Amino acid sequence: MAAVRFTGGHLALPRTLYNPPMARITVPEADALIDKHLPVLDHGFVRLVDYLGGDQRILQAARVSYGSGTKSVRQDKALINYLYRNLHTSPFEQVVLTFHCKLPIFVARQWIRHRTARLNELSGRYSVMSDEFYVPDASRVALQSEDNKQGSGESIAPAQARRVLELLKSGQDRAYAEYSGLVDDGIARELARINLPLSLYTEWYWQIDLHNLFHFLRLRLDSHAQYEIRAYGEALAKCAKAVAPLAYDAFEEHGLYGARLSRRELKLIRAVFEKAGIDAQSDLSGFTKLPKRRLAEFKQKLWGTSDEAAEEIKPVDREEPAG
């Protein structure tokens, strides 16, 4: 362990132990959302309870290895983009968000598939469940998709949709009336609740780091995700963007609206390019506003070539313009 010494009556820490002090990071846009209910569906909401860190925490964590302090916004944005697109994800895990959510149980069961989070849910063993159920809008009533086993297909006639909603509502009313009767008769709540439907609303506190929240949003904001959980994803995304706007911009650029390609798909793209007379040596600057280093990275992804322009600068020092 490095020695600790006194200099002029003051404690002097060796460089290996020193990290510039940094006050708790606050983000005004995020503070404005604290304890605000963001309405979702008919009775649900998402509420940002608290957050730890923001863009500056990501940057501090990334730069701690060589002690560089805060730089310009342009450099900060470039570094966060570099980290995200190259899957250097640990700095994003330094940022943590805590939410209070009210959601239908069937949405919660999809949500809970994301296991890299911490949660506490309302318990029907301890509490009497509220008489609140999700009833979709008539426009949401559709037939089963013929080519997607877990999705909706064509809409149905308005009269048929109204009939479906009436059946859903009457079933909810009946189930809750029976549940209330059992509770009033002194039947144990843990047993009385078991016939309540998946449309019943539950609540939980849910805490997750930014890296895993981005993974959640990439899946749950996708057009193939069920509408109801996409609606919650949009509310969560609003909070994430407020807490770490530079990181969220990188997520949109490289995660949410980016794409992963298989080996065969890459071969197909190469073949299309080469048929058009474009190869690894071609100048692509006329096709895009991407900076030189990003173009070099693109060529490396597509053709496996390297470029000195992309290699001569250390990742943490990249200052490419936003693009």
LUMSE-783408 format. One record per residue (C-alpha): x, y, z; residue number from 1. Coordinates in steps of 0.02 Angstrom, whole numbers, plus 50000, padded with zeros to 5 digits. Each point is the difference from the previous one (the first is absolute). Layout:
# LUMSE-783408
R      u      v      w    k
R      X      Y      Z  NUM
...
# end
This chain:
# LUMSE-783408
R      u      v      w    k
R  50000  50000  50000    1
R  50065  50175  49959    2
R  50061  50102  50147    3
R  49899  50145  50071    4
R  50105  50153  50048    5
R  49973  50170  50081    6
R  50050  50158  49906    7
R  49998  50167  50090    8
R  49883  49931  50132    9
R  49877  49933  49871   10
R  49963  49821  49953   11
R  50066  49964  49826   12
R  49928  49848  49911   13
R  50105  49914  49867   14
R  49932  50008  49823   15
R  49943  49818  50005   16
R  49879  50043  50142   17
R  49945  50171  49941   18
R  49836  50038  49913   19
R  49947  50182  49983   20
R  49854  50034  50119   21
R  49832  50019  49917   22
R  49839  50055  50082   23
R  49841  49900  49975   24
R  49948  50026  49820   25
R  49834  50088  49975   26
R  49914  50025  49834   27
R  49867  50139  49998   28
R  49896  49912  49866   29
R  49996  49841  50104   30
R  49965  50094  50162   31
R  49847  50076  49915   32
R  49931  49824  49971   33
R  50025  49936  50179   34
R  49833  49944  50074   35
R  49905  50050  49842   36
R  49874  49869  49944   37
R  50018  49964  49814   38
R  49830  49926  49953   39
R  50003  49834  49907   40
R  49848  49905  49933   41
R  49835  50030  50092   42
R  50052  49991  50184   43
R  50188  49974  49996   44
R  50150  50112  50023   45
R  50189  50009  50009   46
R  50079  50112  50133   47
R  50185  50037  50013   48
R  50036  49981  50186   49
R  50188  50033  49999   50
R  50156  49988  49894   51
R  50186  49982  50030   52
R  50120  50078  49877   53
R  49980  50062  49823   54
R  50108  50031  49847   55
R  50139  50072  50108   56
R  50006  49842  50106   57
R  50022  49894  49842   58
R  50140  50114  49942   59
R  50086  50001  50169   60
R  49994  49810  50009   61
R  50069  49983  49824   62
R  50143  50123  50029   63
R  50049  49943  50174   64
R  50135  49885  49930   65
R  50110  50148  49955   66
R  49928  50140  50106   67
R  49938  50119  49866   68
R  49868  50122  50058   69
R  49844  50066  49917   70
R  50026  50059  49822   71
R  49891  50092  49874   72
R  49823  49946  49960   73
R  50060  49953  49826   74
R  50134  49885  50071   75
R  49881  49931  50130   76
R  49871  49954  49868   77
R  50133  49920  49890   78
R  50065  49894  50144   79
R  49827  49941  50053   80
R  49960  49954  49820   81
R  50164  49905  49986   82
R  49966  49905  50160   83
R  49824  49949  49950   84
R  50033  49949  49820   85
R  50151  49897  50052   86
R  49907  49913  50142   87
R  50104  50074  50141   88
R  49849  49990  50112   89
R  50066  50003  50179   90
R  50004  50192  50013   91
R  49813  50003  49960   92
R  49969  49885  50147   93
R  50059  50141  50114   94
R  49833  50089  49969   95
R  49850  49930  50095   96
R  49816  50046  49988   97
R  49860  49954  50121   98
R  49819  49998  49939   99
R  49830  49979  50079  100
R  49886  49918  49872  101
R  49817  49954  49995  102
R  49965  49872  49865  103
R  49885  49855  49951  104
R  50061  49830  50060  105
R  50018  49933  49823  106
R  50118  50144  49960  107
R  50095  49965  50162  108
R  50024  49818  49947  109
R  50084  50055  49838  110
R  50100  50133  50092  111
R  50066  49879  50130  112
R  50092  49904  49864  113
R  50133  50134  50018  114
R  50090  49929  50151  115
R  50141  50126  50016  116
R  49900  50115  50114  117
R  49939  50010  50179  118
R  49817  50013  50045  119
R  49870  49994  50137  120
R  49821  49968  49949  121
R  49833  50030  50085  122
R  49950  49838  50088  123
R  49824  49931  49991  124
R  50039  49897  50155  125
R  50021  50155  50107  126
R  49886  50125  49912  127
R  49826  50000  49927  128
R  50018  50026  49813  129
R  49920  50155  49925  130
R  49853  49988  49880  131
R  50098  50063  49850  132
R  50014  49903  49838  133
R  50071  50039  49830  134
R  49870  50014  49863  135
R  50078  50030  49829  136
R  49937  50129  49878  137
R  49885  49930  49867  138
R  50134  50034  49869  139
R  50112  49873  50088  140
R  49878  49856  49976  141
R  50065  49894  49855  142
R  50008  49823  49935  143
R  50146  49885  50035  144
R  50139  50027  49873  145
R  50016  49858  49874  146
R  50190  50015  49983  147
R  50047  50056  50177  148
R  49953  49878  50136  149
R  50015  50132  50136  150
R  49929  50153  49913  151
R  49840  50083  49942  152
R  49939  50002  49823  153
R  49858  50088  49910  154
R  49876  50112  50090  155
R  49820  49944  50018  156
R  49834  50086  49971  157
R  49953  50133  50131  158
R  49847  49904  50058  159
R  50101  49841  50029  160
R  50134  50101  50091  161
R  49870  50074  50117  162
R  49936  49825  50037  163
R  50177  49942  50044  164
R  50023  50148  50118  165
R  49833  49965  50083  166
R  50053  49820  50033  167
R  50167  50056  50071  168
R  49919  50128  50114  169
R  49863  49884  50062  170
R  50129  49865  50038  171
R  50104  50124  50098  172
R  49849  50061  50100  173
R  49947  49823  50040  174
R  50174  49944  50053  175
R  50024  50150  50114  176
R  49827  49981  50078  177
R  50039  49818  50041  178
R  50171  50049  50068  179
R  49924  50135  50111  180
R  49870  49877  50063  181
R  50133  49875  50050  182
R  50102  50134  50090  183
R  49844  50061  50091  184
R  49964  49821  50054  185
R  50172  49992  50081  186
R  50080  49887  49870  187
R  50189  50021  49997  188
R  50053  50136  49877  189
R  50135  49887  49927  190
R  49863  49879  49945  191
R  49861  50125  49961  192
R  50107  50085  49868  193
R  50039  49850  49890  194
R  49856  50022  49878  195
R  50037  50184  49965  196
R  50041  50027  49815  197
R  50163  50057  49919  198
R  49919  50168  49957  199
R  50005  50049  50185  200
R  50120  50141  50040  201
R  50149  49972  50113  202
R  50136  50119  50060  203
R  50186  49984  50030  204
R  50161  50092  50031  205
R  50125  49955  49864  206
R  50183  50048  50001  207
R  50118  49972  49854  208
R  50166  50065  49934  209
R  50005  50097  49837  210
R  50088  49864  49899  211
R  49866  49872  50039  212
R  49861  50129  49981  213
R  50061  50032  49823  214
R  49992  49813  49967  215
R  49821  49998  50067  216
R  49952  50147  49890  217
R  50082  49927  49844  218
R  49886  49849  50015  219
R  49842  50081  50070  220
R  49996  50152  49884  221
R  50015  49886  49850  222
R  49849  50000  49885  223
R  49979  49813  50030  224
R  49977  50024  50188  225
R  49822  50002  50067  226
R  49923  50173  49997  227
R  49969  50007  50187  228
R  50181  49971  50051  229
R  50059  50118  49863  230
R  49896  50135  50084  231
R  50096  49972  50162  232
R  50163  49996  49903  233
R  49964  50174  49932  234
R  49975  50069  50177  235
R  50160  49916  50061  236
R  50093  50069  49849  237
R  49944  50177  50042  238
R  50078  49981  50173  239
R  50161  49923  49933  240
R  50020  50141  49875  241
R  49978  50129  50138  242
R  50129  49917  50113  243
R  50135  49969  49867  244
R  49960  50090  49836  245
R  50169  49967  49917  246
R  49991  49816  50044  247
R  49821  49989  49938  248
R  50050  50081  49836  249
R  50136  49868  49980  250
R  49872  49864  50040  251
R  49882  50065  49866  252
R  50140  50011  49872  253
R  50082  49832  50029  254
R  49872  49896  50095  255
R  49819  50047  49975  256
R  50012  50049  49817  257
R  50157  49903  49957  258
R  50006  49821  49938  259
R  50099  49841  50030  260
R  50054  49903  49845  261
R  50040  49816  49982  262
R  50148  49935  49901  263
R  49888  49958  49852  264
R  49919  50172  50005  265
R  50172  50082  49998  266
R  50048  49894  49850  267
R  49841  50056  49912  268
R  50038  50184  50031  269
R  50179  49977  49939  270
R  49935  49918  49842  271
R  49879  50144  49967  272
R  50138  50128  50028  273
R  50123  49909  49890  274
R  49872  49984  49860  275
R  49985  50189  50008  276
R  50190  50015  49988  277
R  50027  50043  50184  278
R  50132  49909  50102  279
R  50111  50027  50152  280
R  50109  50125  49907  281
R  49855  50108  49939  282
R  49976  50177  50064  283
R  49830  50000  50086  284
R  50006  50178  50067  285
R  49882  50061  49864  286
R  49861  49886  50062  287
R  49994  50051  50183  288
R  50039  50133  50130  289
R  50087  49872  50110  290
R  50172  50064  50055  291
R  50158  49919  49933  292
R  50027  49888  50151  293
R  49822  49935  49997  294
R  50016  49961  49815  295
R  50159  49903  50039  296
R  49905  49902  50133  297
R  49860  49966  49875  298
R  50124  49929  49874  299
R  50076  49893  50135  300
R  49828  49931  50045  301
R  49955  49965  49819  302
R  50164  49942  49924  303
R  50109  49963  50151  304
R  50128  50132  49950  305
R  50090  50116  50119  306
R  50037  50183  49981  307
R  50138  50099  50085  308
R  49879  50143  50026  309
R  49895  49889  50113  310
R  50148  49925  50093  311
R  50117  50145  50033  312
R  49889  50082  50132  313
R  49959  49918  50166  314
R  49813  49966  50025  315
R  49985  50115  50152  316
R  50073  50146  49901  317
R  49887  49992  49848  318
R  49932  50170  49952  319
R  49900  49960  49845  320
R  49858  50120  49959  321
R  49824  49939  50031  322
R  49934  49912  49848  323
# end
